[in-house]
């Protein structure tokens, strides 16, 4: 079972705190088993939650061994982060734990340094303040959430629901996530100006890295028929050097990165257009619809048609 630890800081926002508690605690797998074990953790036994005082069953040791840590927003986001909390979050990150923030929870998460060089979001009202306080973070106020792989951030209020449903989809697939969305009386994919499909499901590269130009070139036209040699030639380096840099900076190979980028674009097209699967396959650079369907199912766990029924 996947363990989610919700970190309650002083002046925690009750809405942000309750969102992951409710969504994850009610998630059920197809056989009826719970998908998550949820624990509330805090540095002190009692936490000021504004309108009430919260008694946390777990101390900071409850973060150890969790698969995911959620950092809800606080009413005083720029308050100094307690050293013990910073240490606990850094140690969890070093151990590979996934850490996500809701709303102004991006501030304490950024204060650990874990978001430096990454794209992140928060409530649009607080976005300029987050950018000013943490210039090493690439703050994007126009999205509902940002997925950097290990570290995720979400915008304010209901965007925390979007983030939690996205995590469930990552963990257990579309069917379980859709069921959780129905229980929350919430669409799994929301439309609007801050469309949540604008996310990064591949590991980003630090800004000004050596790979940034070639990644921008790849994203500009995903339909191009490219080989490893083509990418290396554009980058002006050997294929061996290209592969090494991709491993070091993205954690994957050039062609795997390209395949994931193509699948993500295909997801967007399935969600937002009536285009046929065959047309989408060509638009994102797959040589045949069959190859596209196979790659899409290996990546997402469902077929393109099933994905469209769920999210279109």
C-alpha atoms as one frame of an Amber mdcrd trajectory, in Angstrom:
protein
   0.000   0.000   0.000   1.206   3.495  -0.861   1.809   5.678   2.208   1.034
   9.409   2.033   2.330  11.666   4.819   0.642  15.071   5.078   2.898  17.614
   6.781   0.991  20.047   9.004   3.000  23.231   9.542   2.046  26.062  11.881
  -0.929  28.059  10.512  -1.751  25.280   8.047  -4.724  26.074   5.799  -7.480
  23.580   6.743  -8.776  23.241   3.170  -5.318  22.359   1.850  -4.792  19.896
   4.685  -8.126  18.135   4.281  -7.918  17.739   0.495  -5.244  15.000   0.431
  -6.692  13.386   3.558 -10.101  12.958   1.955  -9.011  12.122  -1.594  -6.340
   9.566  -0.757  -8.188   7.973   2.183 -11.224   7.291  -0.002  -9.307   5.873
  -2.968 -10.110   2.232  -3.637  -8.471  -0.244  -5.986 -10.567  -2.384  -8.379
 -10.704  -5.222  -5.836 -11.952  -2.866  -3.117  -8.706  -2.566  -1.173  -7.614
   0.920  -0.063  -4.971   2.419  -2.299  -3.339   4.566   0.346  -2.464   4.777
   3.995  -2.579   8.426   5.097  -0.840   9.926   8.115  -0.737  13.495   9.436
   2.700  14.558  10.652   3.926  17.661  12.465   6.970  18.888  14.335   4.909
  19.469  17.506   1.925  17.436  18.757  -0.429  20.413  18.380  -0.624  22.675
  15.328  -2.350  26.041  15.026  -4.763  25.705  12.094  -6.335  29.126  12.500
  -9.949  28.346  13.367  -8.962  25.325  15.435  -6.011  23.475  16.917  -4.927
  20.261  15.227  -3.474  17.318  17.116  -1.147  15.400  14.797  -0.853  11.639
  15.436   2.649  11.504  13.929   5.823  13.481  14.483   8.368  14.241  11.794
   9.494  10.632  12.020   6.258   9.818  10.199   7.793  11.275   7.051  10.404
   8.532   7.056   9.380   5.651   4.865   6.448   7.494   3.262   6.085   7.088
  -0.492   4.656  10.590  -0.890   4.791  13.688   1.293   2.199  16.440   0.833
   2.990  19.973   2.045  -0.284  21.941   2.395  -0.354  25.729   2.274  -0.038
  27.945   5.312  -1.457  31.334   6.211   2.093  32.617   6.748   3.986  31.167
   3.793   7.085  33.332   4.208   7.602  32.367   7.866  11.039  30.786   8.442
  11.005  27.048   7.897  11.907  25.212  11.122  15.344  23.574  10.759  14.010
  20.174  11.803  11.344  20.314   9.095  13.873  21.368   6.475  16.171  18.506
   7.453  13.321  15.976   7.395  12.197  17.046   3.925  15.735  17.039   2.554
  16.388  13.586   3.963  13.141  12.305   2.484  14.090  13.757  -0.904  17.509
  12.127  -0.723  15.762   8.817  -0.080  13.709   9.273  -3.267  10.395  10.178
  -1.633   7.956  12.047  -3.869   7.100  15.461  -2.396   4.189  17.642  -3.504
   2.887  21.002  -2.321  -0.589  22.492  -2.380  -1.116  26.246  -2.840   1.286
  28.245  -0.632   2.902  24.990   0.463   5.268  25.765  -2.412   6.947  28.342
  -0.140   8.195  25.947   2.548   9.054  23.397  -0.132  11.070  26.035  -2.011
  12.764  27.034   1.252  14.392  23.583   1.345  16.138  24.299  -1.967  14.522
  21.250  -3.563  12.743  23.348  -6.206  15.830  25.267  -7.336  16.212  25.061
 -11.102  12.728  23.572 -11.507   9.410  24.885 -12.758   6.794  25.297 -10.036
   3.466  26.933  -9.370   1.377  28.241  -6.489  -1.768  30.335  -6.072  -1.654
  33.023  -8.750  -1.909  35.772  -6.131   1.237  34.503  -4.402   3.213  33.674
  -7.552   5.106  37.000  -7.754   6.026  36.705  -4.080   7.280  33.140  -4.559
   9.393  34.224  -7.539  10.873  37.125  -5.584  11.600  35.060  -2.480  13.103
  32.145  -4.424  14.710  33.384  -7.652  16.154  29.949  -8.304  12.630  28.617
  -8.935  10.952  29.040 -12.332   7.474  30.124 -11.173   4.606  29.544 -13.631
   1.319  31.119 -12.454  -0.725  29.891 -15.421  -1.097  26.180 -14.643  -3.023
  24.151 -12.118  -0.050  22.002 -11.250   3.474  21.156 -12.336   4.874  17.639
 -12.287   8.675  17.462 -12.202   8.730  13.772 -11.414   9.852  13.641  -7.788
   8.690  17.158  -6.916   5.242  18.533  -7.714   3.490  21.815  -6.945  -0.101
  22.948  -7.387  -2.004  26.194  -7.531  -4.543  27.307  -4.946  -7.674  25.773
  -3.467  -9.308  23.254  -5.826  -6.056  22.764  -7.746  -5.020  20.594  -4.818
  -7.744  18.190  -5.934  -6.346  18.195  -9.460  -2.902  17.394  -8.093  -4.127
  14.543  -5.887  -6.084  12.985  -8.750  -3.028  13.306 -10.981  -0.940  11.467
  -8.372  -3.533   8.707  -8.163  -3.451   8.363 -11.936   0.340   8.110 -11.806
   0.185   5.471  -9.085  -2.754   3.321 -10.138  -3.882   4.368 -13.616  -6.849
   6.118 -15.152  -9.640   3.844 -13.918  -8.786   4.205 -10.234  -8.242   7.958
 -10.669 -11.588   8.351 -12.441 -13.332   6.554  -9.582 -11.632   8.861  -7.060
 -12.716  11.857  -9.144 -16.335  10.707  -9.078 -16.235  10.323  -5.300 -14.902
  13.889  -5.079 -17.603  15.114  -7.511 -14.719  16.440  -9.557 -13.821  16.076
 -13.240 -10.593  14.187 -13.730  -9.484  16.771 -16.283 -10.588  20.390 -15.920
 -10.751  22.771 -18.838 -10.051  26.476 -18.653  -7.294  29.024 -18.765  -5.075
  27.011 -16.405  -5.426  23.716 -18.237  -3.803  21.048 -16.118  -2.462  19.098
 -19.026   0.351  21.655 -19.213   2.669  19.596 -17.010   6.138  18.099 -17.251
   5.987  14.366 -16.759   9.644  13.974 -17.738  12.536  15.126 -15.597  13.383
  18.688 -16.622  16.887  19.979 -17.098  18.246  22.841 -15.035  17.923  26.194
 -16.718  20.905  27.138 -18.890  21.997  23.499 -19.014  23.839  22.112 -22.019
  20.739  20.182 -23.097  18.265  23.062 -22.956  18.700  24.102 -26.639  18.344
  20.586 -28.012  15.283  19.887 -25.850  13.649  23.074 -27.105  14.444  21.969
 -30.656  12.877  18.565 -30.042   9.722  20.049 -28.508   9.298  22.495 -31.404
   8.432  19.699 -33.853   7.727  16.337 -32.288   6.538  14.891 -35.609  10.028
  14.862 -37.112  11.420  11.425 -37.921  14.617  11.505 -35.872  17.377   9.063
 -35.055  19.882   9.238 -32.243  22.427  10.398 -34.825  20.135  13.220 -35.973
  19.773  14.524 -32.416  23.502  14.269 -31.759  24.270  16.067 -35.020  21.950
  18.933 -34.124  23.574  19.173 -30.686  27.036  19.123 -32.285  28.270  16.267
 -30.115  28.865  12.533 -30.462  26.073  10.078 -29.807  27.986   8.725 -26.820
  28.256  12.208 -25.279  24.597  12.891 -26.031  23.456   9.723 -24.282  25.681
  10.479 -21.269  24.350  14.023 -20.914  20.749  12.849 -21.191  21.354  10.224
 -18.512  22.999  12.777 -16.220  20.493  15.595 -16.724  17.151  13.910 -17.455
  17.605  10.395 -16.071  16.690   8.774 -19.374  17.917   8.298 -22.947  17.313
  10.770 -25.796  14.883   8.505 -27.635  12.997   7.564 -24.461  12.680  11.260
 -23.617  11.384  11.932 -27.136   8.863   9.078 -26.924   7.492  10.411 -23.627
   7.231  13.931 -25.029   5.328  12.580 -28.037   2.954  10.600 -25.829   2.296
  13.653 -23.658   1.446  15.680 -26.769  -0.795  12.849 -27.923  -2.591  12.934
 -24.564  -3.208  16.637 -25.036  -4.617  16.061 -28.529  -6.831  13.210 -27.324
  -8.143  15.433 -24.536  -8.726  18.574 -26.561  -9.418  17.643 -30.207 -11.752
  15.323 -32.153  -8.859  14.125 -34.327  -8.751  10.424 -35.106  -6.146   8.217
 -33.476  -4.547   7.736 -36.873  -4.207  11.476 -37.401  -2.813  12.027 -33.911
  -0.271   9.250 -34.449   1.062  11.101 -37.476   0.941  14.493 -35.738   3.208
  13.325 -32.929   5.694  11.474 -35.105   4.766   7.800 -35.033   5.262   5.916
 -38.276   2.096   3.864 -37.929  -1.088   3.882 -35.810  -0.193   0.410 -34.538
   3.200   1.572 -33.248   1.504   4.574 -31.650  -1.128   2.451 -29.909   1.501
   0.055 -28.575   3.737   2.837 -27.260   0.781   4.761 -25.795  -0.483   1.737
 -23.865   3.013   0.891 -22.569   3.412   4.471 -21.346  -0.037   5.194 -19.894
  -1.411   1.715 -19.200  -4.491   2.240 -21.402  -5.252   2.481 -25.107  -5.714
   5.869 -26.828  -9.466   5.210 -27.173  -9.806   4.389 -23.457  -7.830   7.475
 -22.541 -10.092   9.653 -24.670 -13.220   8.166 -23.082 -11.797   8.980 -19.647
 -10.389  12.434 -20.275 -11.750  13.781 -23.539
